[in-house]
Amino acid sequence: MRAALLMVATLAACEPTSPCLTDQVRVDSVCTDYVAGEPVRADVTAPVAEAPWQWQITDAINTTPEVPTYDVDLFDITDDDYAQLRADGRVIICYFSAGSYEPWKDDAEQFPEDTIGRPLDGWPDERWLDHTRSEVRAVMAARLDRAVERGCDGVEPDNVTAHHNRSGFGITDTEQLAYNRWLADEAHKRGLSVGLKNDVEQVAALVNWFDFAVNEECMSYDECDTLDPFVAAGKAVLHVEYVNNWDDAPALNEAVCGANPGFSSIVKGWDLGPEFLACTP
């Protein structure tokens, strides 16, 4: 959810800071030196670079568009829609929030109260999570298990930019980097491909961990070049630009398509419903 992003300069003075050094991370409130190690490697199914895709996480899934990759909600898509997408040979990417508390999810009560922080900007029903806590990571590991059980080919963990937001926990760049690498490694351990959602500031440090990227509005923010490492590595960049009024979609689609070679770009409304315009190779 790109609307949740607030840059560091906007952090309020009351935001707590990490007690750890810049090259350390918190593990259940204990500071430890961070050593990245090597990425977990796995034979996974990922979106193909420059191929069209569809992203729908609200309303009944429209399975008819002939695009090779569908990005759908891990919790909300029906078994019938999963079966139809699978029968049609789609690459199924499953969306879930890896960084926020959503009270309507069926596992929400598993988060301890003190791991739930400030509301996300623009999404007042969601709150940031303290992903340095083992209880939060246990829930995310279970969500990855659910992705395997549901038959997802890969996952799109959202809200992995707490370090640049008023989370209430003072998450540092190093702590965010460690968490995002942990998500990628845990996905690969389960045979899932995994996409890096936004977090453009850490692309160079994360491209070797992730199989593709998912980006919201890099053209609007003039930061599409930050995703060049994914393009250079031959990895898909699933890119979306939004319109407030669907009547504006064709004009934006014309501007988007071809602007970033190597990208798989689409135009969507903010509700991420069935409507979309995709660029074709």
PyMOL commands that set and color helices and strands:
alter all, ss='L'
color gray80, all
select helices_A, chain A and resi 2-4+8-10+79-87+108-110+113-115+134-150+162-164+173-189+200-206+224-232+246-256
alter helices_A, ss='H'
color red, helices_A
select strands_A, chain A and resi 24-27+30-33+53-56+69-73+91-97+100-101+116-120+123-129+154-158+193-197+212-216+237-243+263-269+277-278
alter strands_A, ss='S'
color yellow, strands_A
deselect
rebuild
show_as cartoon
